[in-house]
Amino acid sequence: MKKLTLFLTLLGTILSLYSCGDDETAFNAFGDVVVLTRYSESGPIEFTTAYYVYGNKSMQEVTVTTPDQNQIELEPYDGYTSTFLLEPNDEDYSSVPPTYGEYKFHIITSGNNMDSVSDILGSNYYQSPVTITESTLEENTLIVTWSESSDADAYRVRVLETTDDSENVYYISNLYSSTSFELNYANNYVTYQGASPQEGEEYIIEVLAYKFEEDYVGDMYNIESISSARTTIIWN
């Protein structure tokens, strides 16, 4: 099963802002349910969901109850017990949209205290992936353009490759409001996660379209949905 990595690009910043080890500080947590959409290989839209809980202190157990009363267990993120999540695998996409309504996160802290938070998934979460209209790589410059989505609040571009069981992300842009992106990867300020892309190899260009919740005020959470559109290029 291939694990997806749409959101963990944000978690490093969230962890640095939201974690606290002060015993005198009251426990506080935030829960987020995020819908992912993409086009299937045959054309129709596919859906899946991801779940996150960010605490200012350690947690030992987190579950989420969906509006249709399914209970799902979350896991700590990479040893950080102040963040629990469940991200989907590639096989978890389906034609059935997620149920809108209240998602309740039930928390047991490391001090064996119980707490709960919730997130409302509105009925208007749906957004179609954009159509990538250009993806060229010439003279050390990557240019990507795409059609505007009336439902999207921001866009992000990623460069990645897929393996049988994972995705290797090489570059992640900031969030943009425009529908075009240009990257001169020969400049020294361009850094990649791990090794840089290799000339002559095939890579995926991905455009993510973000739709925020109504109470989004600049935080890196409060995300309603993210759609994904991809195309392939040869790095040269």
Number of C-alpha atoms within 10 A of each C-alpha: 11 15 16 17 14 18 14 13 11 11 15 9 11 16 16 9 10 16 19 17 11 10 8 6 10 9 17 15 20 18 24 22 27 25 21 27 27 23 18 13 8 6 8 10 20 19 19 22 18 18 23 24 26 24 22 21 23 21 25 16 18 23 21 26 16 18 16 12 10 9 15 13 15 20 20 19 15 8 9 15 20 23 28 26 22 19 20 19 16 14 11 14 18 16 13 10 17 20 13 15 14 16 24 21 27 20 22 16 19 14 10 11 11 13 14 16 16 18 18 16 22 14 10 10 21 20 22 19 25 24 16 19 12 14 18 15 18 10 10 13 15 17 15 20 19 18 14 17 17 9 17 20 15 18 26 19 24 18 20 19 17 15 8 8 11 15 15 16 22 18 18 16 14 9 14 15 12 14 18 18 17 15 14 15 18 11 10 7 8 11 14 14 12 10 10 13 21 11 9 10 11 16 20 19 21 20 27 24 28 24 23 21 18 10 9 13 10 8 9 13 21 20 20 24 26 27 25 21 20 18 14 14 15 14 17 14
